[in-house]
């Protein structure tokens, strides 16, 4: 089992309905930039960027820099969390 600190970091990474929506979106499609995510979920750009930052800190997503874009995808941990949440 993971340490309490690690579990706290992970749960904070999904502790928002918007972060859960982002997680669900990234399950269906990887390599999305902030603008695409914000448009698809009808969230503000800055709000989306902040949620992605928190998810990155939690280790749920990766960032890949491609030109002027930062593409986001789920990490293996993010995929495990998504599977776990789908089972709830």
N, C-alpha and C positions, 0 to 999 in steps of 0.2 A: 504494500500500500504506500502511496505517496505521503510525504510529510504534510503536516497541517498547513505549513506555510505555502507549499506548492498547491494544495487543494484550494486554499484561500485565493491565490493568484488566479487559478483557473475559474473559480466560481465568480470572481469579480469580472472576469473577461466575458461572461455571459449574463451578467446581472442586469440586463436591460432588454425590454421587448425589441428595441431597435437592433441590438447586437444579436439577438436570436434570429431576427429577420435577415441580417447580413450573413450569419452563419448558414441559414437555410439557402440563401441565394448562392453562396459560394459552394455549397454542396452540388447544386445543379450546374454551375458554370464557374470555371476557374479563370484566373488571369483577368480580373476586372479592375478598372481604375476607379478612383473616388467619384468622378463625375458620373460614370455609368451606374454605380451603386446608388448614389444619391438620387438620380433620376428614376431608377426602377422602383425605389422604395419611397419616393416622394419625401425625401429628407433634404434639409439644407446641406450645402457642401461642407461647411465648417463642422456641423453636427456629425456628419458622416465621417469626416476625417478624424474627429476626436474619438468616435466609437472604434474606428479601425486602429487608432493608436493604442487604445486600451486592450483591444484584442491581440495586437502584436506583442504588447508587454506580457500578456497572459500566455503567449506562446501558441495561440490558436491559428494565427495566420502568418504568412510570409510576405515579404515585399520583394518584388523584382523590378529593377529599374530598366526601362526600355525607352531610350530617347527622352522625351519630355514627360513620359508617363511612368507612374508607379503602379504595377499590376499586383493585385492581391489574390492569394490562393490559400487554401487550408493546409496546415501542417498535418503530419500524421496524428498528432495529439488532437488537433481541431476536428479531424475526421472521426476519431474515436468518440469525442464529446458529442458530435452530431449524431452518431449511431446510438449512443446512450440516450440522448434526448428524444430520438424518434421512438425508442422503446418505452418511454414513460407514458 
